[in-house]
Structure formats: structure tokens, C-alpha cells
Amino acid sequence: MANKPSIPKGMRDFSQQEMAERNYIFDTIKSVFRTFGYAQIDTPAMESLSTLLGKYGEEGDKLLFRVMNSGEKAAQAPEKGLRYDLTVPFARYVVQHQNEISFPFKRFQIQPVWRADRPQKGRYREFYQCDVDVIGSKSQLNELELVQIVDKVFSKLDIRVALKINNRKVLTGLAEICGAPDKVVDITVAIDKLDKIGLDAVKAEIAEKGLSPEAISVVEQILALSGSVSEKLAAMRKLMDGGSASGVVSSTGLAGLDELEELFGLIDAAGVSVSVDLDLSLARGLNYYTGAIFEVKALDWQIGSISGGGRYDNLTGIFGLPDMSGVGISFGADRIYDVLKGLDKFPADLRSTTTMLFANMGGDEVRYVLPIAAALRSEGVSVEIYPESTKLKKQFDYADRKAIPFLSITGADEAAAGTVQIKNLSSGEQKSFGKEDLEGIIAFLGLGFC
């Protein structure tokens, strides 16, 4: 007995309808990226394992899909892995092609990535990322552009979101004023879980890592800060400038606050409409972030972050090109899809890829409509001719199942008169056109004439 067809857990097939909806997301995101001057590149699904290892932290390394046999002889085959994200391959690309590109280099990528994670709602082993990065500039105008891109993308998709911003230098400063600069990773990993596990569990976790009660009190004080962005920045500046219980001054933390103050000033000047706030618990798990960090969450649908990113100063240095600062943000297409589906926000006209179906009324009639169909296609109209001459009900049912909005029943009488009969299947309106009247036909179909 043949095995039942299946796919690995965490992987998915996509139907024609789902692909139409996914392409709507990709096309919307691409259109926004391009308006800010970003151009597309692609990198291979498989990278050398040395490119990937050590860039995502210990947990990230565990989630890498390793390719054990890629066709070479075992002794000659270097270890490889499926890409975990698009940012590290992008850094490798920049270093490898540095003599062919102009800096600052603005690129976007929309490709699948793979993680050997436990599949669950909103979390897949294969999923698409839509990344936009600029590298070769330290200007905070780049961070502002990413905020504006978030604003534009989710406005076009009609998803209400909140954008949270923090700075990794501030988190480093937090560890310093706690008197535990060597515990910055432990602190950031713990506070990044604040929304999920609550303050008491965060305090317990960092206590287990060896932080003193006094240090935990400083962390609690910072996480409890509220008010406007300027009020939180002022309170943080006081603590970083020797005002904490430890009396330690953190120059790194103060530098991060300077960057945040500049960025929020630019955001105010740009007049973005998206909700933007300073979230001092935001840490982002990836080790390569060094400055501003971003996270976006949907307001009307319960799911994890749907976009995130940050500033990285040292990523290309790992590959031999130091002092090449970059910043980027990634849009999680699969989670965005789940939000749009859950909120029923996909446009209704995505249901069909075909605008008009010519009914098959027989051999002579088909030969008559063939050049008309070809002329419409040359004008960008999606047209089908039903392949068999069969009962009209069957052809109507086909149009209904595919949500084709227009049907042409052009028979012998119309052919003799040199006309085309078209029916709007939604309104019931029916109209006759001369076979040469492409402009009139296209207008009736609700499309613009090229």
C-alpha cells in the first residue's frame, strides 16, 4: 500500500487563493520599499555553516537546519545550513561584493528562511521574511526611514499596529548601573520576556543568574518607568548618569539615550501616524544588534511580533569588512497573513485571477473569439476560453467556482454580426460590443485601457 502523501511538520502547501493573498502582501511591501529607494537582491537558500554559526546566539545555533549531504564526497563536503534569516546572508553578500556596490547600500529581500523550531500557531519551520536594510551609514535618518516604512506598509494593509523602540546601548548601560556588566545577556534575555511571564518571573530569572537584590531593584525601577517618551528618557538619563543605587555612570547607556532622543525627534518631525513608543523592556534576541531595536505588534489580533529589526555595527566585520554599520527591519509575511486572514482584511477581488471567461459554443465560435481573446490579453486583461464545448450550466459553474466576474456567450449569431456579448455575473448586466471595440469592452470590465 502506498504511503499517504504528506509534508514535514512546520511546512505548508499554498493554494491558488492563498498565493494570491500572499502575493498581495509581498507586492504591497515591495511597493513601499521601492518608494524609499531600496532595490531587490536574492541570496541562496543554503549557506556555509561557518557563515551562520555564532550569529544568532546559543538558542539560534540550535535551530539551524544543517545540510548533511549536498552531493559532494563526504571528505570534500564543507558543512552547510539552510539560512536562518536574511540579515546574516546579506552581510556576507556585502563583504563578498563590496567592490561592485555603492555605499550606503539599500536593499530588500523577500525569501523563505528555515528554523528547526517546534511548530505551533504563528510559528513555522519554513516561512518568508521581507527584509529591508541599509548598510554603510550611521545616520539616524535610516532608522527614521524604517519607521516610515512600517507606517506606510501597515497603513496600506489596513492593519493597526504599535511600534516599540529601544536601544541595545541602553540595555548595556542597564547592566552597568546594576553593577553587573557581565550579565547583560542574562538581563536582556529575561526582560524581553516581560510581556509573556510577568515582572515577578523576570526578577526570579535574573536572581537565578546571580544578580544581587540591589541590582534587581534597579531593573525593576527601570521597567516600572512610565509617562511620555521624553519623561522616560529623562528618568533613564538620571539613572545612567550616576543616579542609581550603585552610583555608576554608564557612558554607553547615555550614548544610547542620545540616539533615542535624536530618533524620536526625527519621528516627531516626520509626522508618522503609526503609534510609536519607547519600550525599555524590548531587547530583541539576536546578538548582532548594537543600537536601535524595533518591534511591531498588531493591535487587533493576538499574535507575536509581526515585524522587527535594529542597528548592527559589527556584522560585516565578522566576514572581514569592519566599520560598516547597518540597520534593517524584517516583516514576517506569514504572521501578517494570519492577521489579515483573521481580521478578514484581504481585498475581495483577490478571489479570481481571471477577469472574463469566453464560453465554448463550438469550433467555429471558438475560432471567432480566439483573436478577440488575444487582443484583450495584449492589453493586460486576464481571459480564459472554456476548453470543452459542453452544457452552459457547467461553464457557468466553472466561472462561479473561480469567482470570474464576467462571462461572454458569443455564439453563431454574434460571430455573424461581428459582435461580442458580455455579461456581468454579479449585477446581471449584459452588453454587446463590436469585436474591434477593445476600449469599450475593457471599460465594461471595469479596467483602464492601455
Protein Blocks (a to p, Z undefined) as FASTA:
>chain_A
ZZdddddehiacddfklmmmmmmmmmmmmmmmmmnopacddddfbdcfklmgoplojklm
mmpccdfbgoiafklmccddddfblmlmmmmmmmmmmmmpccddddddddddddddddde
hiafbdcddddddehiabfklmmmmmmmmmmmmmmnopacddddddfklmmmmmmmnopa
klmmmmmmmmmmmmmnojmlmmmmmmmnopafklmmmmmmmmmpgcjfklmmmmmmmmmn
opamnopacfklmmmmmmmmmmmmmmmmnopabdcdddfkbnojafkbcbdcdddddfkb
ccddfbdcdddfklmmmnopahiacddddddfklmmmmmmmnopacfklmpcbfbdcdde
bjklmmmmmmmmmmmmmnopacdddfbdcdfklmmmmmmmnopabdcdddfklmmnopac
dddfknopacdddfklmmlmmmmnopacZZ
